[in-house]
Amino acid sequence: MSYEAIALPGAYTVRLGSIRIGMLQSFREQTNCKIAAVRAIGENKASHLIPGALTYKVKLNRLLLDTGTVDNPFLLHDLHAFQLSLIGCGRTVVYSGCEFTSITRRCEVGGNVVEEAELIAAGRTESTSTIS
């Protein structure tokens, strides 16, 4: 018996590069920025702060993988500097320079679900989209 993913109105389509790998229930993004403090010699107080590069920590929740696209989710760790696109809710969010840091998989009969996956991305763009 084969199972088919049902696209929910609130679900996101997930693509690695240009390949659709499944549907996502939700995601969470945390932005980090390294800050350098500039101090004069002999001073304890910083005279000003210099912002550094932004990094994005993304947590994917309940990723239902398309049958045949990704047979083993743990092989996702073999991907390096990849592009992840999340398409849904009228927008497209694209993360670039991505590396997976953790993957938690739930195994059940007829399903291939990644409960939670975390990744770090070097870049992010967002656009309004009606394509899914």
N, C-alpha and C positions, 0 to 999 in steps of 0.2 A: 504494500500500500504506500503510495507516495503522498507527500504533503506539500502544499503550496503556501507560500507566504501571502497573507492578505494585507494590502496597503491600507493602513488606518489614516484617517484625516490628519491626525497629529503626528504621524510617523515621519521620519527623515529617510531619504534614500542615501545610501553610503556608497561612495566610489573611491577606489584606490587607483589613482591616475585616471584613466578613462573607462575602467572596468567597474561595473556595478557589482558589489559583493553582497548587498542585503539591505534590510530595513532596520532602523534604529528607533527605539522608543524615546530616548532623551539623551542629552549630553550636557556636560558642565565644563566651563572654561575658566581657568585662572591665569591672569596675566602677571608676569613678574618682570621687574626692571631692576637691574643692578645700578646702584648709585655710588659714585665716588665723591668723597668729601675732600675739598681743597683747603689745606691749612697752611698758614705762614709758618716758617721755621720758628720753633719755640712757642707757638700758640696752641692752646687746647681747643679753642672754638674753630669751627669750620667757617671760612669766609664765604664760600658758596658750594653748591652741589652740582655735579655734572651727571646728567642721566646717561645710562649705558644702553645696551641692546635689550629689547624686549624678548621674552620667551613666553610660550603659551603651554600650559599644562591642560590637557583635554582628557576628560573622563567620559567614555561612552557607556551607556547603560542599556542592557537588553538588546543586543545586536543579533537579529535573526538572519543567519547567513543563507544566501541563495544556494539551492541544491546544485552541486557540481562546480560551483565557482571556487569555494574554499573548502576542501575536504577536511583539512586539519588546521584549526585556527592558530595552533601554536607555531605553525610555519610563518605566521605573520611577523614573528621575531626575526626572521631572516631578511625582512625588508629593511632597507636603509635609505635615508634621505628621500622618502617617498612623499607624494602629494595625496592628501585626504580631502574629499569634498563631501559636505553634508548639505543635502538639498531638501527643503521642506518649509512649510509655514510661510511661503512667499519669499524665501530668501535662499541664497547659496553662500555657505561659508567654506572657504578653501584654506587649508593649512598646508604649508610647504616645509621642506626640510625636516620631516617627521621621523621619530624613532619610538617604537613601542617600549614601554618600561614594564608593564605587567598586563597579563591576560588571565581572566578567570572564566572558565568554561563550565557550562552546565550540560551534562549529557542525559538525554532522554530518548525514548523510542520515537523514531520518526522526526527528530528535531536536531538542529545544530545551532545552539544558542550560546553566544558569548555574553555571560552575565555582566561582566565589567571589563573594560580595557582602558588602560591609561597610556598616554603618549605625550611626548614633548615635541613642540613644533617651533621652528625658528621664525616663520612668517605667517601672516594671516591677512586674508582679504575677504570682504563681504559685499554681496550685491543683491539687489532685488531680483527675484526670479519667479517665473510661473512654470518652469520646466521641471518635471520630476522623473 
